Amino acid sequence: MLASHIRFLANVSKDAAPEKKTQRIREIHSLSKLPHRYPFFEADFMPANKYHKMFVANWYLILYQIQDDTVYVDYILNCRKGYGWLLQA
């Protein structure tokens, strides 16, 4: 998902894409410290208390879950687009 977001951004600005990729990766890596700092994602179509949500850079929503001491990033969503497709996931 990250790759598709960066490809989209590269079509808009080739110069900005590498920097944004680095920023997104840095933000994801920050979850290794205090992963519980973000609230749960609450939606009728998602299991309760499964995914945490992290908003980044105004447009991105990162959904992740914590199992034991491991953080799993499952979705990187562009909030400018709908994410109704999660209903079928």
C-alpha positions as CSV (number, residue, x, y, z in Angstrom):
1,M,0.0,0.0,0.0
2,L,2.8,2.4,0.8
3,A,4.3,1.8,-2.7
4,S,1.1,2.6,-4.4
5,H,0.8,5.9,-2.4
6,I,4.3,6.8,-3.3
7,R,3.8,6.0,-7.0
8,F,0.7,8.2,-7.0
9,L,2.6,11.0,-5.3
10,A,5.5,10.6,-7.8
11,N,3.0,11.3,-10.6
12,V,2.2,14.6,-8.9
13,S,5.7,15.5,-7.8
14,K,8.8,13.3,-8.4
15,D,10.9,15.5,-6.1
16,A,8.5,15.1,-3.1
17,A,8.0,11.3,-3.4
18,P,11.3,10.1,-1.9
19,E,11.0,12.5,1.1
20,K,7.4,11.4,1.7
21,K,8.3,7.8,1.6
22,T,11.1,8.4,4.1
23,Q,8.6,10.2,6.4
24,R,6.0,7.5,6.2
25,I,8.6,4.8,7.0
26,R,9.9,6.8,9.9
27,E,6.3,7.3,11.2
28,I,5.6,3.5,11.0
29,H,8.9,2.7,12.7
30,S,7.9,5.1,15.5
31,L,5.3,2.5,16.5
32,S,8.1,0.4,18.0
33,K,8.0,2.9,20.9
34,L,4.6,3.2,22.7
35,P,2.4,1.5,20.1
36,H,-0.6,1.9,22.4
37,R,-0.5,5.7,22.2
38,Y,-3.0,5.8,19.4
39,P,-6.7,5.0,19.9
40,F,-8.6,2.0,18.5
41,F,-10.2,2.4,15.1
42,E,-13.9,2.2,15.7
43,A,-16.3,1.3,12.9
44,D,-19.4,-0.9,12.6
45,F,-17.7,-3.0,10.0
46,M,-14.5,-3.7,11.9
47,P,-13.9,-5.9,14.9
48,A,-13.9,-3.9,18.1
49,N,-10.5,-3.2,19.7
50,K,-8.5,-4.9,16.9
51,Y,-6.9,-2.0,15.0
52,H,-5.3,1.1,16.3
53,K,-5.4,4.2,14.1
54,M,-2.6,6.6,13.4
55,F,-3.3,9.7,11.3
56,V,-0.2,11.1,9.5
57,A,0.4,14.1,7.2
58,N,-3.2,15.2,7.0
59,W,-4.2,12.6,4.5
60,Y,-3.0,9.2,5.7
61,L,-4.6,6.7,8.1
62,I,-2.4,3.8,9.2
63,L,-4.3,0.9,10.8
64,Y,-2.2,-1.5,12.8
65,Q,-2.7,-4.2,15.4
66,I,-0.5,-5.3,18.3
67,Q,0.1,-8.9,19.0
68,D,2.4,-9.7,21.9
69,D,5.3,-7.4,21.4
70,T,4.9,-7.1,17.6
71,V,3.2,-4.3,15.6
72,Y,1.6,-5.3,12.3
73,V,0.6,-2.5,9.9
74,D,-2.3,-3.9,7.9
75,Y,-3.6,-0.8,6.0
76,I,-2.2,2.5,4.9
77,L,-5.2,4.5,3.6
78,N,-5.4,7.8,1.8
79,C,-8.2,9.6,3.6
80,R,-8.9,11.7,0.4
81,K,-10.4,8.5,-1.0
82,G,-13.2,6.4,0.5
83,Y,-12.3,3.3,2.3
84,G,-15.6,1.5,1.9
85,W,-13.6,-1.3,0.2
86,L,-12.6,-2.4,3.7
87,L,-16.2,-3.7,4.0
88,Q,-15.2,-6.5,1.6
89,A,-11.7,-7.1,3.1
